[in-house]
Amino acid sequence: YRFNPTLGCYEWRATGPFMSTPDRALAESSVMRTPDGWLVAGRDTALDGRTVWWRASDPLTPLALAGISPADAGPRESPRVVYASADGQLRMFGNEKPFRTPGRNPLYMWEVDPASFQLRNRRVDRALQRPRGHRR
C-alpha cells in the first residue's frame, strides 16, 4: 500500500507471489508491520484451522516460517483476522466454536504474544453475546 495524497487514502500498489507450500492449505491471511519487520498470519486448514505465522523484512519477498499457534490457541474457523494496533499490540479477532452461541456471533478478540503466538485475554462485547432477535 502507498499513501496517495491527492485522494487522501492508501492504494494497493504491489502484491507478492501467491504463498503456498505442499504441506499447507492457507486461508484468511493477515499482514502486519511490526518493529521487527513484517509478520504474516494465515489460517491453515491442513492443521485444523490453526494459525501459521511468517516473518519477513519485506512482505513482497519469500517469507520465513516463524511458528504455528499452539493447538489450543484461538479461532479455527472463519472469520479470523490479525492486526497490529496503534499501541503496538497484536490482536486477533475471530469466531471460536466452543464459546459461541449459534451463528457467527459473538466475535472474540485475543491479544497475541509475538514471540510464542500464544493468545491471551479473550474478550467479547457483551452486546454481541445474544443472537439477533433473541429475547429474555
Rosetta blueprint (number, residue, H / E / L):
1 Y L
2 R E
3 F E
4 N E
5 P L
6 T L
7 L L
8 G L
9 C E
10 Y E
11 E E
12 W L
13 R L
14 A L
15 T L
16 G L
17 P L
18 F L
19 M L
20 S L
21 T L
22 P L
23 D L
24 R L
25 A L
26 L E
27 A E
28 E E
29 S E
30 S E
31 V E
32 M E
33 R E
34 T E
35 P L
36 D L
37 G E
38 W E
39 L E
40 V E
41 A E
42 G E
43 R E
44 D E
45 T H
46 A H
47 L H
48 D L
49 G L
50 R L
51 T E
52 V E
53 W E
54 W E
55 R E
56 A E
57 S L
58 D L
59 P L
60 L L
61 T L
62 P L
63 L L
64 A E
65 L E
66 A E
67 G E
68 I E
69 S L
70 P L
71 A L
72 D L
73 A L
74 G L
75 P L
76 R L
77 E E
78 S E
79 P E
80 R E
81 V E
82 V E
83 Y E
84 A E
85 S L
86 A L
87 D L
88 G L
89 Q L
90 L E
91 R E
92 M E
93 F E
94 G E
95 N E
96 E L
97 K H
98 P H
99 F H
100 R L
101 T L
102 P L
103 G L
104 R L
105 N L
106 P L
107 L L
108 Y E
109 M E
110 W E
111 E E
112 V E
113 D L
114 P L
115 A L
116 S L
117 F L
118 Q L
119 L E
120 R E
121 N E
122 R E
123 R E
124 V E
125 D L
126 R H
127 A H
128 L H
129 Q L
130 R L
131 P L
132 R L
133 G L
134 H L
135 R L
136 R L
